[in-house]
Amino acid sequence: QEEWINAAKGDLKTSCDFDYNGKMMEMMFLGLVAYRAGEKVQYDGKKGKILGNHDANKLLKKKYREGWPLNG
């Protein structure tokens, strides 16, 4: 916690910053998508899409019930 507070106050880089964490979570989610798709997937990180597998691509997004949007 102290490291995070010091980073917020100045230029100190934390040992687990948001850039590192974001990439790590993206890889974990893609692993889950590949598992659910039952095969290896190729991912285009710039476009945010899985290449050549329409069904696996659908797993990247969740459809929320009407009246319960996720904004952000």
A tleap script that builds the chain and sets N, CA, C and O, in Angstrom:
source leaprc.protein.ff14SB
mol = sequence {
  NGLN GLU GLU TRP ILE ASN ALA ALA LYS GLY
  ASP LEU LYS THR SER CYS ASP PHE ASP TYR
  ASN GLY LYS MET MET GLU MET MET PHE LEU
  GLY LEU VAL ALA TYR ARG ALA GLY GLU LYS
  VAL GLN TYR ASP GLY LYS LYS GLY LYS ILE
  LEU GLY ASN HIE ASP ALA ASN LYS LEU LEU
  LYS LYS LYS TYR ARG GLU GLY TRP PRO LEU
  ASN CGLY
}
set mol.1.N position { 0.817 -1.177 0.000 }
set mol.1.CA position { 0.000 0.000 0.000 }
set mol.1.C position { 0.870 1.253 0.000 }
set mol.1.O position { 0.568 2.240 -0.671 }
set mol.2.N position { 1.923 1.192 0.745 }
set mol.2.CA position { 2.829 2.343 0.814 }
set mol.2.C position { 3.451 2.627 -0.556 }
set mol.2.O position { 3.596 3.781 -0.958 }
set mol.3.N position { 3.816 1.553 -1.266 }
set mol.3.CA position { 4.394 1.711 -2.605 }
set mol.3.C position { 3.395 2.398 -3.535 }
set mol.3.O position { 3.768 3.279 -4.309 }
set mol.4.N position { 2.130 1.995 -3.457 }
set mol.4.CA position { 1.096 2.571 -4.313 }
set mol.4.C position { 0.889 4.048 -3.988 }
set mol.4.O position { 0.757 4.871 -4.893 }
set mol.5.N position { 0.862 4.384 -2.703 }
set mol.5.CA position { 0.686 5.786 -2.294 }
set mol.5.C position { 1.855 6.627 -2.789 }
set mol.5.O position { 1.653 7.727 -3.305 }
set mol.6.N position { 3.089 6.116 -2.637 }
set mol.6.CA position { 4.258 6.855 -3.110 }
set mol.6.C position { 4.228 7.034 -4.626 }
set mol.6.O position { 4.628 8.081 -5.134 }
set mol.7.N position { 3.760 6.024 -5.347 }
set mol.7.CA position { 3.654 6.132 -6.801 }
set mol.7.C position { 2.613 7.176 -7.192 }
set mol.7.O position { 2.805 7.910 -8.161 }
set mol.8.N position { 1.515 7.247 -6.445 }
set mol.8.CA position { 0.470 8.230 -6.730 }
set mol.8.C position { 0.956 9.656 -6.480 }
set mol.8.O position { 0.513 10.593 -7.143 }
set mol.9.N position { 1.852 9.814 -5.537 }
set mol.9.CA position { 2.358 11.138 -5.197 }
set mol.9.C position { 3.465 11.619 -6.122 }
set mol.9.O position { 3.707 12.823 -6.215 }
set mol.10.N position { 4.142 10.703 -6.806 }
set mol.10.CA position { 5.287 11.117 -7.616 }
set mol.10.C position { 5.509 10.224 -8.821 }
set mol.10.O position { 4.565 9.694 -9.407 }
set mol.11.N position { 6.769 10.068 -9.177 }
set mol.11.CA position { 7.140 9.327 -10.377 }
set mol.11.C position { 7.549 7.887 -10.116 }
set mol.11.O position { 8.000 7.204 -11.036 }
set mol.12.N position { 7.407 7.414 -8.903 }
set mol.12.CA position { 7.786 6.047 -8.580 }
set mol.12.C position { 6.917 5.052 -9.347 }
set mol.12.O position { 5.692 5.172 -9.352 }
set mol.13.N position { 7.543 4.079 -9.989 }
set mol.13.CA position { 6.798 3.043 -10.686 }
set mol.13.C position { 6.610 1.862 -9.741 }
set mol.13.O position { 7.567 1.404 -9.117 }
set mol.14.N position { 5.387 1.374 -9.637 }
set mol.14.CA position { 5.115 0.254 -8.743 }
set mol.14.C position { 5.619 -1.046 -9.350 }
set mol.14.O position { 5.895 -1.111 -10.547 }
set mol.15.N position { 5.737 -2.070 -8.534 }
set mol.15.CA position { 6.209 -3.370 -9.020 }
set mol.15.C position { 5.151 -4.090 -9.841 }
set mol.15.O position { 5.477 -5.024 -10.573 }
set mol.16.N position { 3.905 -3.682 -9.737 }
set mol.16.CA position { 2.820 -4.297 -10.511 }
set mol.16.C position { 1.888 -3.185 -10.987 }
set mol.16.O position { 0.809 -2.987 -10.430 }
set mol.17.N position { 2.314 -2.463 -12.019 }
set mol.17.CA position { 1.538 -1.322 -12.493 }
set mol.17.C position { 0.379 -1.759 -13.391 }
set mol.17.O position { 0.237 -2.942 -13.702 }
set mol.18.N position { -0.441 -0.804 -13.799 }
set mol.18.CA position { -1.633 -1.109 -14.586 }
set mol.18.C position { -1.291 -1.662 -15.964 }
set mol.18.O position { -2.026 -2.497 -16.490 }
set mol.19.N position { -0.193 -1.213 -16.554 }
set mol.19.CA position { 0.211 -1.722 -17.867 }
set mol.19.C position { 0.524 -3.213 -17.783 }
set mol.19.O position { 0.064 -3.997 -18.613 }
set mol.20.N position { 1.295 -3.594 -16.794 }
set mol.20.CA position { 1.632 -5.009 -16.587 }
set mol.20.C position { 0.375 -5.823 -16.287 }
set mol.20.O position { 0.155 -6.885 -16.869 }
set mol.21.N position { -0.433 -5.316 -15.380 }
set mol.21.CA position { -1.638 -6.022 -14.965 }
set mol.21.C position { -2.624 -6.178 -16.125 }
set mol.21.O position { -3.237 -7.235 -16.274 }
set mol.22.N position { -2.780 -5.145 -16.938 }
set mol.22.CA position { -3.705 -5.218 -18.072 }
set mol.22.C position { -3.310 -6.298 -19.060 }
set mol.22.O position { -4.156 -7.051 -19.542 }
set mol.23.N position { -2.017 -6.370 -19.362 }
set mol.23.CA position { -1.538 -7.400 -20.301 }
set mol.23.C position { -1.694 -8.792 -19.715 }
set mol.23.O position { -2.049 -9.734 -20.423 }
set mol.24.N position { -1.429 -8.920 -18.422 }
set mol.24.CA position { -1.554 -10.215 -17.770 }
set mol.24.C position { -3.017 -10.689 -17.785 }
set mol.24.O position { -3.290 -11.853 -18.077 }
set mol.25.N position { -3.936 -9.798 -17.474 }
set mol.25.CA position { -5.353 -10.166 -17.454 }
set mol.25.C position { -5.851 -10.511 -18.861 }
set mol.25.O position { -6.650 -11.432 -19.031 }
set mol.26.N position { -5.376 -9.770 -19.868 }
set mol.26.CA position { -5.757 -10.059 -21.243 }
set mol.26.C position { -5.338 -11.477 -21.627 }
set mol.26.O position { -6.108 -12.205 -22.253 }
set mol.27.N position { -4.124 -11.869 -21.254 }
set mol.27.CA position { -3.651 -13.228 -21.557 }
set mol.27.C position { -4.478 -14.278 -20.820 }
set mol.27.O position { -4.791 -15.329 -21.379 }
set mol.28.N position { -4.829 -14.000 -19.577 }
set mol.28.CA position { -5.633 -14.960 -18.813 }
set mol.28.C position { -7.018 -15.119 -19.432 }
set mol.28.O position { -7.514 -16.238 -19.557 }
set mol.29.N position { -7.646 -14.010 -19.819 }
set mol.29.CA position { -8.970 -14.083 -20.434 }
set mol.29.C position { -8.916 -14.811 -21.774 }
set mol.29.O position { -9.824 -15.573 -22.104 }
set mol.30.N position { -7.863 -14.581 -22.541 }
set mol.30.CA position { -7.720 -15.276 -23.823 }
set mol.30.C position { -7.527 -16.774 -23.617 }
set mol.30.O position { -7.991 -17.581 -24.423 }
set mol.31.N position { -6.843 -17.143 -22.542 }
set mol.31.CA position { -6.717 -18.558 -22.204 }
set mol.31.C position { -8.067 -19.178 -21.909 }
set mol.31.O position { -8.336 -20.306 -22.323 }
set mol.32.N position { -8.917 -18.455 -21.200 }
set mol.32.CA position { -10.270 -18.952 -20.925 }
set mol.32.C position { -11.101 -19.062 -22.197 }
set mol.32.O position { -11.862 -20.016 -22.365 }
set mol.33.N position { -10.959 -18.094 -23.085 }
set mol.33.CA position { -11.680 -18.147 -24.369 }
set mol.33.C position { -11.227 -19.362 -25.169 }
set mol.33.O position { -12.058 -20.076 -25.730 }
set mol.34.N position { -9.924 -19.605 -25.229 }
set mol.34.CA position { -9.395 -20.754 -25.964 }
set mol.34.C position { -9.908 -22.060 -25.351 }
set mol.34.O position { -10.252 -22.999 -26.069 }
set mol.35.N position { -9.956 -22.107 -24.035 }
set mol.35.CA position { -10.455 -23.297 -23.349 }
set mol.35.C position { -11.916 -23.544 -23.708 }
set mol.35.O position { -12.299 -24.669 -24.029 }
set mol.36.N position { -12.732 -22.488 -23.653 }
set mol.36.CA position { -14.157 -22.631 -23.963 }
set mol.36.C position { -14.387 -22.925 -25.440 }
set mol.36.O position { -15.341 -23.618 -25.793 }
set mol.37.N position { -13.523 -22.406 -26.299 }
set mol.37.CA position { -13.644 -22.668 -27.739 }
set mol.37.C position { -13.153 -24.077 -28.074 }
set mol.37.O position { -13.519 -24.637 -29.108 }
set mol.38.N position { -12.333 -24.643 -27.204 }
set mol.38.CA position { -11.837 -25.995 -27.420 }
set mol.38.C position { -10.693 -26.085 -28.412 }
set mol.38.O position { -10.406 -27.159 -28.939 }
set mol.39.N position { -10.036 -24.955 -28.669 }
set mol.39.CA position { -8.911 -24.957 -29.605 }
set mol.39.C position { -8.038 -23.730 -29.393 }
set mol.39.O position { -8.424 -22.792 -28.696 }
set mol.40.N position { -6.860 -23.748 -29.999 }
set mol.40.CA position { -5.981 -22.588 -29.949 }
set mol.40.C position { -6.637 -21.438 -30.699 }
set mol.40.O position { -7.386 -21.650 -31.652 }
set mol.41.N position { -6.350 -20.231 -30.263 }
set mol.41.CA position { -6.893 -19.052 -30.940 }
set mol.41.C position { -5.754 -18.115 -31.298 }
set mol.41.O position { -4.727 -18.074 -30.621 }
set mol.42.N position { -5.951 -17.368 -32.366 }
set mol.42.CA position { -5.013 -16.306 -32.754 }
set mol.42.C position { -5.705 -14.985 -32.485 }
set mol.42.O position { -6.834 -14.761 -32.923 }
set mol.43.N position { -5.023 -14.116 -31.765 }
set mol.43.CA position { -5.619 -12.874 -31.304 }
set mol.43.C position { -4.889 -11.679 -31.881 }
set mol.43.O position { -3.660 -11.620 -31.861 }
set mol.44.N position { -5.655 -10.721 -32.400 }
set mol.44.CA position { -5.109 -9.460 -32.877 }
set mol.44.C position { -5.343 -8.437 -31.761 }
set mol.44.O position { -6.454 -7.936 -31.591 }
set mol.45.N position { -4.294 -8.136 -31.013 }
set mol.45.CA position { -4.421 -7.240 -29.870 }
set mol.45.C position { -4.799 -5.822 -30.232 }
set mol.45.O position { -5.495 -5.153 -29.468 }
set mol.46.N position { -4.353 -5.349 -31.387 }
set mol.46.CA position { -4.678 -3.974 -31.790 }
set mol.46.C position { -6.159 -3.827 -32.110 }
set mol.46.O position { -6.773 -2.814 -31.776 }
set mol.47.N position { -6.736 -4.847 -32.762 }
set mol.47.CA position { -8.159 -4.808 -33.113 }
set mol.47.C position { -9.037 -5.372 -31.998 }
set mol.47.O position { -10.240 -5.114 -31.957 }
set mol.48.N position { -8.431 -6.141 -31.097 }
set mol.48.CA position { -9.204 -6.744 -30.013 }
set mol.48.C position { -10.111 -7.858 -30.508 }
set mol.48.O position { -11.219 -8.037 -30.003 }
set mol.49.N position { -9.633 -8.614 -31.506 }
set mol.49.CA position { -10.454 -9.673 -32.096 }
set mol.49.C position { -9.655 -10.953 -32.260 }
set mol.49.O position { -8.438 -10.934 -32.441 }
set mol.50.N position { -10.371 -12.058 -32.192 }
set mol.50.CA position { -9.772 -13.355 -32.469 }
set mol.50.C position { -9.926 -13.604 -33.960 }
set mol.50.O position { -10.989 -13.374 -34.536 }
set mol.51.N position { -8.858 -14.072 -34.571 }
set mol.51.CA position { -8.836 -14.277 -36.015 }
set mol.51.C position { -9.320 -15.682 -36.374 }
set mol.51.O position { -8.888 -16.666 -35.774 }
set mol.52.N position { -10.205 -15.768 -37.341 }
set mol.52.CA position { -10.616 -17.039 -37.917 }
set mol.52.C position { -11.529 -17.899 -37.071 }
set mol.52.O position { -11.694 -19.080 -37.375 }
set mol.53.N position { -12.131 -17.361 -36.020 }
set mol.53.CA position { -13.040 -18.158 -35.205 }
set mol.53.C position { -14.149 -17.253 -34.689 }
set mol.53.O position { -14.010 -16.599 -33.655 }
set mol.54.N position { -15.247 -17.230 -35.427 }
set mol.54.CA position { -16.367 -16.348 -35.107 }
set mol.54.C position { -16.965 -16.673 -33.733 }
set mol.54.O position { -17.296 -15.768 -32.966 }
set mol.55.N position { -17.101 -17.963 -33.428 }
set mol.55.CA position { -17.694 -18.350 -32.142 }
set mol.55.C position { -16.816 -17.934 -30.961 }
set mol.55.O position { -17.329 -17.475 -29.941 }
set mol.56.N position { -15.504 -18.092 -31.094 }
set mol.56.CA position { -14.595 -17.672 -30.021 }
set mol.56.C position { -14.623 -16.155 -29.871 }
set mol.56.O position { -14.496 -15.638 -28.761 }
set mol.57.N position { -14.786 -15.442 -30.978 }
set mol.57.CA position { -14.850 -13.982 -30.934 }
set mol.57.C position { -16.040 -13.510 -30.109 }
set mol.57.O position { -15.960 -12.485 -29.432 }
set mol.58.N position { -17.136 -14.249 -30.161 }
set mol.58.CA position { -18.327 -13.889 -29.389 }
set mol.58.C position { -18.071 -13.982 -27.889 }
set mol.58.O position { -18.723 -13.297 -27.100 }
set mol.59.N position { -17.125 -14.825 -27.498 }
set mol.59.CA position { -16.824 -14.996 -26.078 }
set mol.59.C position { -16.081 -13.804 -25.481 }
set mol.59.O position { -15.944 -13.713 -24.261 }
set mol.60.N position { -15.603 -12.892 -26.318 }
set mol.60.CA position { -14.879 -11.722 -25.827 }
set mol.60.C position { -15.809 -10.659 -25.259 }
set mol.60.O position { -15.364 -9.785 -24.515 }
set mol.61.N position { -17.066 -10.718 -25.591 }
set mol.61.CA position { -18.029 -9.716 -25.139 }
set mol.61.C position { -19.186 -10.403 -24.433 }
set mol.61.O position { -19.525 -11.548 -24.733 }
set mol.62.N position { -19.775 -9.703 -23.510 }
set mol.62.CA position { -20.936 -10.219 -22.800 }
set mol.62.C position { -22.129 -9.327 -23.107 }
set mol.62.O position { -22.029 -8.101 -23.056 }
set mol.63.N position { -23.244 -9.941 -23.423 }
set mol.63.CA position { -24.461 -9.176 -23.667 }
set mol.63.C position { -25.191 -9.027 -22.332 }
set mol.63.O position { -25.539 -10.015 -21.686 }
set mol.64.N position { -25.414 -7.785 -21.936 }
set mol.64.CA position { -26.071 -7.512 -20.674 }
set mol.64.C position { -27.577 -7.377 -20.875 }
set mol.64.O position { -28.046 -6.969 -21.937 }
set mol.65.N position { -28.313 -7.727 -19.838 }
set mol.65.CA position { -29.767 -7.615 -19.903 }
set mol.65.C position { -30.170 -6.147 -20.091 }
set mol.65.O position { -29.478 -5.234 -19.640 }
set mol.66.N position { -31.285 -5.947 -20.754 }
set mol.66.CA position { -31.787 -4.602 -20.981 }
set mol.66.C position { -32.024 -3.913 -19.633 }
set mol.66.O position { -32.590 -4.498 -18.709 }
set mol.67.N position { -31.586 -2.683 -19.545 }
set mol.67.CA position { -31.731 -1.915 -18.321 }
set mol.67.C position { -30.530 -2.038 -17.392 }
set mol.67.O position { -30.484 -1.380 -16.353 }
set mol.68.N position { -29.550 -2.880 -17.756 }
set mol.68.CA position { -28.363 -3.076 -16.933 }
set mol.68.C position { -27.102 -2.882 -17.775 }
set mol.68.O position { -26.278 -3.791 -17.877 }
set mol.69.N position { -26.948 -1.697 -18.380 }
set mol.69.CA position { -25.774 -1.491 -19.239 }
set mol.69.C position { -24.491 -1.340 -18.422 }
set mol.69.O position { -24.513 -0.957 -17.252 }
set mol.70.N position { -23.396 -1.649 -19.065 }
set mol.70.CA position { -22.088 -1.428 -18.473 }
set mol.70.C position { -21.435 -0.308 -19.268 }
set mol.70.O position { -20.973 -0.522 -20.389 }
set mol.71.N position { -21.398 0.877 -18.691 }
set mol.71.CA position { -20.836 2.032 -19.390 }
set mol.71.C position { -19.401 2.245 -18.940 }
set mol.71.O position { -19.105 2.292 -17.746 }
set mol.72.N position { -18.518 2.371 -19.922 }
set mol.72.CA position { -17.141 2.647 -19.542 }
set mol.72.C position { -16.145 1.929 -20.388 }
set mol.72.O position { -14.940 2.070 -20.177 }
savepdb mol mol.pdb
quit
